[in-house]
Amino acid sequence: MSRNKTFDIDKAIENAMEVFWEKGYEGTSMQDLVDALGLSRSSIYETFGSKKDLYLVALDRYEDQSNDCLGSILYEKGPAKELLIRFFNKVIEHNMPKSCFMVNATLEMTAHPDVSGRAQSTTAKNERAFYQLLTRALTNGEIKGNPNLRALSQYLVNVKYGISVSAVTSDRQTLDNIVSMSLNFLR
């Protein structure tokens, strides 16, 4: 008969996420995880499977938290420019000073289909969120001209990822300038 787990699985995932986010997948040893989670190797393996399985669970947790923190802003009612400024301010706050865990994972683990698939799914969700906001903004006369909203949505995803990376080394004024220039298509 197996013993009941006597630790907080959510807390363990949070701790693993922090270690992977800081050190990357390759830079994280099992001993790092044992130390951070306060669990034995066997407990980690029994609960999560392999190191990579735990990494994927941590990446999924990060994505869920990012969606809760960021994604909902784009679906709120209000002027598009205000919503986008709030969204990008949250991106900056969320990623200073260590960049985006999903972007880091994508760069480090691009050859792994399970990681690149998650990154593609995240990109698609972001594009959909921007697209619906831009569609409303176009209808409300908040957008200059008649741009390709799909391409503009892809552009804003790229801005998000660029800000996530730039947040590591740039000062706040530089990041605010990037946001301001990126939103010039709005009235």
N, C-alpha and C positions, 0 to 999 in steps of 0.2 A: 504494500500500500504506500502511495507517495505521500510525503509530508506536505502540509499546507504551507504556502508561501507566507513568510512572516515579514516581508518588506513591502514598501510602497512601490509598485511597478511604475506608476506615473513619475514618481520622483527619480527612479532609476533611469527612465528614458530621458528625463530632463537633464540629469547629470551626464549621461552618455552624449546627448546632443551638444552640450557645452564642450566636452572634451573633443569630439569630432570636429566641431566648428572651429575650435582653437588650433588643433593640430592636424586636421585633415584625416582622411582614412588611413593612408600609408604611414603617416607620422604617429598614429595612435597605436600603442601596443596593448595587448591584453592586460598587462600589468597596470597601464594607465587606467583602463576601465575598471579593473578590480579596485584600485585605489579610489577612484572617483565615485563608484557606485557603492563601495563598502560591502561588496559581495565576493564570494569565492568564485573562481573560474567555473567550477561545476554549476553553481547557481546561475551564473550568466548563461552558460551553454544550455542548461535545462530550461531556462525561462525564455530565452531569445533565439536560441540556435547558435549560429556562427557569429563571428565578429561582423561580417557583412550583413547578416540578417538584422543585427542590432543597429548597424549604421542606417539601413533602410527604414527601420522603425523610427529612428531619430530624425531622419530626413523628412519622413511623413509628418511627424509631430511638428517640426519646424514649419512645414508648408501649411498645416492646419492653423498654427498660431499666426502666421503671416496673413492668411486669408481672413482670420477673425479680426486682426488688427488693421489691415489695409483694404482688403477687397470690398468690405461693406461700404466704405466711403464713396466709392464710385457709383453705387446704386442709390445713394441718398438723393432726395429732392434738393434742388437749389441750383444756382448758377454754376455752369461747368468750370469756369475759371476758379471760383472759390473752392470747389470740390477737388480740382486737380492740385491746387496749391496745398490744401490740407493733406491730400494723398502723398504728394512728394515730400512734404515736411515730415510726415510719418516715416516715409522710406528713409530719409536722412537720419532721423532719430533712431530708427530701428537698426540701422547698419553702421552707425559710428561706434567704435572705431574698427570693427572687424569684418566688414563687408557682409554680403549675403551668403548664408550657408548653402543655399541652392546653387548660386552662381559658383561658389568655391567647389562644390561637389561636381558640378557639370564640367568645370575645367580639369579637375583632378581625375574624374572617373568617366570621361567621355566615351571610352571604349566599352563601358559596361552598359548593356541595353536596359537593365532595370533602373539605372540612374538616369541615363539619357532619356528614357521614356517618361520618367517623372518630370524631368526638366521640360520636355516637350509639352506635357500635359499642363504644367504650370504656365508656360508661355501662352498656350491656347486659352486658358482661363483668363489670364490677364488681357489678352487681345479682345475676348468677348466682353469683358467688363468695360474696357475703354470704348469699344465699338458702340455699346448700348448708350453710354454717356454722350459720345460724340453725335450719335443719331438724334438724341434729345436736343443737344445743343444746336445742331443744324436746323432742326424744326423750330427752335425758339429764336433763331436768328443770331446766335452767339458766335458763329464761326464765320470768318471772312471768306468770301468766294464760295466755291463748290468743290472742296477737295475730295480725293479718294479716301473715304473713311476707313476702309480696310488698311490701306497703306499708312494712314495717320495713326491708327491703332497699333500697328507694328512698330512705328516710329516711337510711340510713347512707351511701349514695352522696352525698347532699346534704351530710351532715356532712363527708365527705372533701373535697368541693369547697370547702365553706365554710372548713375548716381550711387548705386550700391557699391560699386568698385571704387569710385572716386572718394567715397566717404572715408576710406582708410587713410588717405594722405592729404586730402584737401581741407581747407578751412571752411567754415560755414558760409562766409560771403561768396566764395567761389561756387559752392553748391547752390546757393540761392540764385546766383547769376545764371547758372545752367538751367534751373527751373524757369526763371523768367524768360530767357531766350527761347526755351522750348515751347512756351505757350503763346508765342507771337501770332499764331494762327487764330487766336480768339480775339473777339472785339473787346 
